[in-house]
Amino acid sequence: MAFKTQSWTGPLLVAVAAFLWATDALIRYPAIEKVDPTFMVFVEHLLAVFILFPWLYFKNRNELFSLSPKEWFAALISGVGGSAIATVFFTASFLYINPSVAVLLQKLQPVIVVLIAYLVLGERPEKKFFLWGTVALGAGVALSFPDLDFRFLGSGVDLYSKGIQYAFGAALLWAGATVSGKVLLKNTTPTLATFWRFFFGLIALTVLLFLSGTPPTLSLFTHTTAWSSILYLSLVPGLLAMLVYYNGLSGTPASVTTFIELIYPIGAVALNTIFLHTPLVPVQTFAGFILVCAVAMISF
């Protein structure tokens, strides 16, 4: 059975979350000069768990641990896979391949999500979905690579290299996290789903920090700017964005959601233009317009 088009609220919330994620880079890149990336993500998860747990304990105490085995597994995939390991894989891929290749491979996420959603959730998109989905993918690639120069793909890219495997693994895990989030939200509130995603991500990141053998030094705690950056990353593109995202995902098919997330590069380009004074080139302006139109056609 083909899924029916949802109301405009779900897709709009997913788009808002994607824009909030776009603010991440403006703060994170300067901050990683002072703070280890893994520790930064660890603190973001820690703050989210500490903020959400008291609220859920006093308001939804009976539902907090009432997940079914299938829902526990979905929460585990979303947290460990989507929040922790995928980020580590994506970052590690930069050590072995051109970062542009890693970014380009992430454009496969919508294709992977559609396939997983079909197999796991039984979502069968309408015919228009494939047309506008292809247009959205093309516009997303053009927005991320405005010079349309893909010569980096010919610079000895080995499909069996660690870099390709890490980047593709990140795309697969993030796609799986979208579908598992949809499974989790069938009988779970967005706030509870968000909590368990951050909780399992926190557990995974704690293990990663322990295995790294490089605990943060005391000098870290003297950087006021670094801590204000971490606070923003934790509360806005972290906790707030995920709450908005799960509220949107609860009313939107996973297959549609993954294409709406392509709004992310539009937000990133717009913010870079405003705050970093990097003007849009004509290709990006046109690609952004086409992407918005294609996402609207998919969503409504």
Secondary structure in CASP SS format (residue, H / E / C, confidence):
PFRMAT SS
TARGET T0000
AUTHOR 0000-0000-0000
METHOD secondary structure of the structure
MODEL  1
M C 1.00
A E 1.00
F C 1.00
K C 1.00
T C 1.00
Q C 1.00
S C 1.00
W C 1.00
T H 1.00
G H 1.00
P H 1.00
L H 1.00
L H 1.00
V H 1.00
A H 1.00
V H 1.00
A H 1.00
A H 1.00
F H 1.00
L H 1.00
W H 1.00
A H 1.00
T C 1.00
D H 1.00
A H 1.00
L H 1.00
I H 1.00
R H 1.00
Y H 1.00
P H 1.00
A H 1.00
I C 1.00
E C 1.00
K C 1.00
V C 1.00
D C 1.00
P H 1.00
T H 1.00
F H 1.00
M H 1.00
V H 1.00
F H 1.00
V H 1.00
E H 1.00
H H 1.00
L H 1.00
L H 1.00
A H 1.00
V H 1.00
F H 1.00
I H 1.00
L H 1.00
F H 1.00
P H 1.00
W H 1.00
L H 1.00
Y H 1.00
F H 1.00
K H 1.00
N C 1.00
R H 1.00
N H 1.00
E H 1.00
L H 1.00
F C 1.00
S C 1.00
L C 1.00
S C 1.00
P H 1.00
K H 1.00
E H 1.00
W H 1.00
F H 1.00
A H 1.00
A H 1.00
L H 1.00
I H 1.00
S H 1.00
G H 1.00
V H 1.00
G H 1.00
G H 1.00
S H 1.00
A H 1.00
I H 1.00
A H 1.00
T H 1.00
V H 1.00
F H 1.00
F H 1.00
T H 1.00
A H 1.00
S H 1.00
F C 1.00
L C 1.00
Y C 1.00
I C 1.00
N C 1.00
P H 1.00
S H 1.00
V H 1.00
A H 1.00
V H 1.00
L H 1.00
L H 1.00
Q H 1.00
K H 1.00
L H 1.00
Q H 1.00
P H 1.00
V H 1.00
I H 1.00
V H 1.00
V H 1.00
L H 1.00
I H 1.00
A H 1.00
Y H 1.00
L H 1.00
V H 1.00
L H 1.00
G C 1.00
E C 1.00
R E 1.00
P C 1.00
E C 1.00
K H 1.00
K H 1.00
F H 1.00
F H 1.00
L H 1.00
W H 1.00
G H 1.00
T H 1.00
V H 1.00
A H 1.00
L H 1.00
G H 1.00
A H 1.00
G H 1.00
V H 1.00
A H 1.00
L H 1.00
S H 1.00
F C 1.00
P C 1.00
D C 1.00
L C 1.00
D C 1.00
F C 1.00
R H 1.00
F H 1.00
L H 1.00
G H 1.00
S C 1.00
G C 1.00
V C 1.00
D C 1.00
L C 1.00
Y C 1.00
S C 1.00
K H 1.00
G H 1.00
I H 1.00
Q H 1.00
Y H 1.00
A H 1.00
F H 1.00
G H 1.00
A H 1.00
A H 1.00
L H 1.00
L H 1.00
W H 1.00
A H 1.00
G H 1.00
A H 1.00
T H 1.00
V H 1.00
S H 1.00
G H 1.00
K H 1.00
V H 1.00
L H 1.00
L C 1.00
K C 1.00
N C 1.00
T C 1.00
T C 1.00
P H 1.00
T H 1.00
L H 1.00
A H 1.00
T H 1.00
F H 1.00
W H 1.00
R H 1.00
F H 1.00
F H 1.00
F H 1.00
G H 1.00
L H 1.00
I H 1.00
A H 1.00
L H 1.00
T H 1.00
V H 1.00
L H 1.00
L H 1.00
F H 1.00
L H 1.00
S H 1.00
G C 1.00
T C 1.00
P C 1.00
P C 1.00
T C 1.00
L H 1.00
S H 1.00
L H 1.00
F H 1.00
T H 1.00
H C 1.00
T H 1.00
T H 1.00
A H 1.00
W H 1.00
S H 1.00
S H 1.00
I H 1.00
L H 1.00
Y H 1.00
L H 1.00
S H 1.00
L H 1.00
V H 1.00
P H 1.00
G H 1.00
L H 1.00
L H 1.00
A H 1.00
M H 1.00
L H 1.00
V H 1.00
Y H 1.00
Y H 1.00
N H 1.00
G H 1.00
L H 1.00
S C 1.00
G C 1.00
T C 1.00
P C 1.00
A H 1.00
S H 1.00
V H 1.00
T H 1.00
T H 1.00
F H 1.00
I H 1.00
E C 1.00
L C 1.00
I H 1.00
Y H 1.00
P H 1.00
I H 1.00
G H 1.00
A H 1.00
V H 1.00
A H 1.00
L H 1.00
N H 1.00
T H 1.00
I H 1.00
F H 1.00
L C 1.00
H C 1.00
T C 1.00
P C 1.00
L C 1.00
V C 1.00
P H 1.00
V H 1.00
Q H 1.00
T H 1.00
F H 1.00
A H 1.00
G H 1.00
F H 1.00
I H 1.00
L H 1.00
V H 1.00
C H 1.00
A H 1.00
V H 1.00
A H 1.00
M H 1.00
I H 1.00
S H 1.00
F C 1.00
END
